[in-house]
Amino acid sequence: MDTEELEEARKQGVIDQELYELAWYEAQRVTNRIHNNEFPLLNLVNEHKFLLEQKLK
């Protein structure tokens, strides 16, 4: 979910405040890991993308 969808879910009562806060916490945690280059899966994705691009040339 993006931030607008998350906020809308909270407003409509689809999720409660506790789940809303947990989602924000997790989103921030993942974002921080990405910025700190602590998300190894993204590095692997970039490597695979590079290999595929080379094969398509």
N, C-alpha and C positions, 0 to 999 in steps of 0.2 A: 504494500500500500504506500501511496505517497502521503505527504503531510495533510493534504486536503481531504483525502479519503479517510485517513485516520481521525481527523477532527470531526468529520461528518458522522462517522460511526459512533463516536462518543456522544455527539449531540443527539443522535437518533436513539440512543440507548442500546445500540447493537453491542457495544462493549462498555464496561464500567470504568470508573476513574482509575482503579487499580491496574486494569489491563492496559488502559491508555498510557499510563505512566511507565509501565513495563515495556511497552512497545517503543516509546520514546527513548528509554534507557538503552534498549538493545540497538536501536538505530544509531544512537550516538556512539555506542561501543564499537559497532562495526565500522562506522565512518572513521573513528579514531584509528582503528587497526589498519584500515586502508591507507590513511594519510601517513601512518608510521611504517608503512611497508611490512606489516605484520600479518598479511593475509596471503599466505603462500599460494592458494588456489588461483588468485588473480595473476600471479607471475606465470603459472603454468598455462593459463588461458592465453596470455600474451605470447608465450613461446609457441604455442600451437597455432595461433593466428599468424605469426611470422612464417612458420613452416608452410602453412596452407597458401599464404600469399606468394611464397617463393615457387610453389608448385603450379600456381595459376599463371605465372609469368611466362 
